[in-house]
Amino acid sequence: MALPQAMTERRRPFPMADIRETRQAGDRTRLALLAIALLVVGSVFSMLFSVTTGASDASILDVISNMAGSETALSTRDRIIIFDIRLPRAILGFLIGASLAVSGTVMQGLFRNPLADPGLVGVSSGASLGAVAMIVLGSGLAAPLQALLGIYALPAAAFGGGLVTTLLLYRIATRHGQTSVATMLLAGIALGALALAITGLLIYMANDQQLRDLTFWSMGSLAGATWTKIAAAGPIILLSFTALPFMARGLNAITLGEAAAFHMGVPVQRLKNVAIVGVAAATGASVAVSGGIGFVGIVVPHILRMAIGPDHRFLLPAAALLGGSLLIFADVLARTLVAPAELPIGIITAAVGGPFFLWILLRQRSRLAL
């Protein structure tokens, strides 16, 4: 006797073609690759836009012609402005924006929450403390270290401050393999306040020249960008980026929980160590040469997750490209809005990132029980 059609459909196994269609429906690989390609083009445009915006009347075509070998495309004055002032500023801005965006992406993946960011949880404050300590004590207690490391002394000090803060934060917020979002935020506020208190004490001890250096630096600025600063911070930032391709799979797995990631063959503890050191190095080097620039690390990952999904294989390179481009545009605004004066770039990023962070917090408060 033939079975009813409904019973036959229930017994039939789920077709493999349907499985493939289901996977493809949620697969954003093509979209992510397209987005990365567009971000590469956008990054090149942002660099050209930055070096040709300002008092000099050199156009993008003139700059490209000069780079191609035409000596008559630019005047001597324009070459000095573009290649000695604006180009190092654009390159440094891109590196810093990329490092802050990638650091935020890595921290959010490692802590498994959308609110982690080097600026919000005290890592940037710890890096600032290390940098201020080197600036103030560089001619006294830290003179031997200054003489030993040379131009790398300031990035190294900022890296040390950021690393200590990150390790303390992870230790306080994680218990039995689980990281508490509320504890992480509160601990970050406490560690940041403590770092700022010690920073304030060091600033009180500073002389007039050091105070002038620290005041504008503390609000975040690319005004002092030079090839020397790129040589000091660039290798550290780029070295921390070399670990990204090896971290993507682990960060994808750790979103399911540390136990699940371990059973999937991910060396969880090694991943944590590499991520913490990499974030501290990238953030420390950035803070050392630009001061505190907030909210880049929380705005960029959220924009990209909404656009291309949470896969860190695509999220990390996309964050580097978008973070660098956004900081370059923020720097252009900082030096043109009140020209011939210049706004600290930290004011621009805070004005945009503050409302965005509140929007994220309001979206996530029911899920995070905050």
ABEGO torsion letter per residue (X at the ends): XBBBAAAAAAABBBBAAAAAAAAAAABAAAAAAAAAAAAAAAAAAAAAAAAABEABABBAAAAAAAAAGBAAABBAAAAAAAAAAAAAAAAAAAAAAAAAAAAAAAAAAAAGBAABBAAAAGAAAAAAAAAAAAAAAAABAAAAAAAAAEAAAAAAAAAAAAAAAAAAAAAAABBGGBBBAAAAAAAAAAAAAAAAAAAAAAAAABBAAAAAAAAAAAAEBAAABBAAAAAAAAAAAAAAAAAAAAAAAAAAAAAAEAAAAAAAGBBAAAAAAAAAAAAAAAAAAAAAAAEBBBGAAAAAAAAAAAAAEABAAAAAAAAAAAAAAAAAAAAAAAAAAAOABBBBAAAAAAAAAAAAAAAAAAAAAAAAGX
